[in-house]
Amino acid sequence: MSTHKIVGFGFSDSTILSYIKNQLDAIKKEHPAVEIESSTENDSRLERLPVNRRSRLPVIIYYKNDVYASHILGKRDYQEVQRWFNTLGINA
């Protein structure tokens, strides 16, 4: 069985992290089987993004079986995040 994790990254010294946490809470509410996590700009997983995108926060990344699968950059409203989530094909 596949594992699905959504990780939101924001700058630790800004309100962006609160925004990310709110987005993740909304995802979890609609999709309780999906694991969520928030993190900051110091997380080594950001190094796996292309160089020109590593410092562009906020970013929400989807990991399938602990492997990067997709991401969405920027501050988006929840409907945009939900549309992106729906493209991932997660049946959890």
C-alpha positions in Angstrom: 0.0 0.0 0.0 1.3 3.4 -0.9 2.0 6.1 1.6 1.0 9.7 0.9 2.5 12.7 2.7 1.9 16.4 2.1 4.6 18.7 3.5 4.2 22.5 3.6 7.3 24.7 3.9 7.4 28.3 5.0 9.9 30.7 6.4 10.3 30.2 10.2 10.2 33.9 11.0 7.1 34.9 9.1 3.3 34.5 9.0 3.8 32.2 6.0 4.2 29.2 8.3 0.8 29.9 9.9 -0.7 30.1 6.4 0.9 26.7 5.5 -0.4 25.1 8.7 -3.9 26.3 7.9 -3.7 24.9 4.4 -2.4 21.5 5.8 -5.2 21.4 8.4 -7.8 21.9 5.6 -6.2 19.1 3.6 -6.2 16.8 6.6 -9.8 17.6 7.4 -10.9 16.5 3.9 -8.4 13.7 3.5 -7.8 12.2 6.9 -5.7 9.2 5.6 -3.1 11.6 4.1 -0.2 12.4 6.4 0.7 16.1 6.7 3.7 17.9 8.1 4.9 21.5 8.2 8.5 22.6 8.0 10.8 25.5 7.5 13.4 26.8 5.1 16.0 24.8 7.0 14.7 21.4 6.0 17.1 19.4 3.9 14.3 18.1 1.7 14.1 21.5 -0.1 17.6 20.7 -1.5 15.9 18.2 -3.8 14.0 20.9 -5.6 15.6 22.6 -8.6 18.1 25.3 -7.5 16.0 28.1 -8.7 13.0 27.0 -6.6 14.6 26.1 -3.2 14.1 29.6 -1.7 10.7 30.2 -3.2 8.5 29.7 -0.2 5.8 28.8 0.6 5.8 25.5 -1.2 3.7 22.4 -0.6 5.3 19.1 -1.7 3.6 15.7 -2.2 5.7 12.7 -1.4 4.5 9.2 -2.4 6.3 6.4 -0.6 8.7 9.1 0.8 9.8 10.1 -2.7 9.1 13.5 -4.2 6.2 13.4 -6.6 4.9 16.9 -7.1 4.8 20.4 -5.6 2.9 23.7 -5.8 4.6 27.0 -5.2 3.3 30.3 -3.8 0.5 31.4 -1.6 -2.7 30.0 -3.1 -6.3 30.0 -1.9 -7.6 26.6 -0.7 -9.6 25.9 -3.9 -6.3 26.1 -5.9 -4.6 23.8 -3.5 -7.5 21.4 -3.6 -7.5 21.3 -7.4 -3.7 20.5 -7.3 -4.3 17.8 -4.7 -7.0 16.3 -6.9 -4.5 15.9 -9.8 -2.3 13.8 -7.6 -4.5 10.7 -7.9 -4.5 10.0 -4.2 -7.3 7.6 -3.3 -6.8 7.9 0.5 
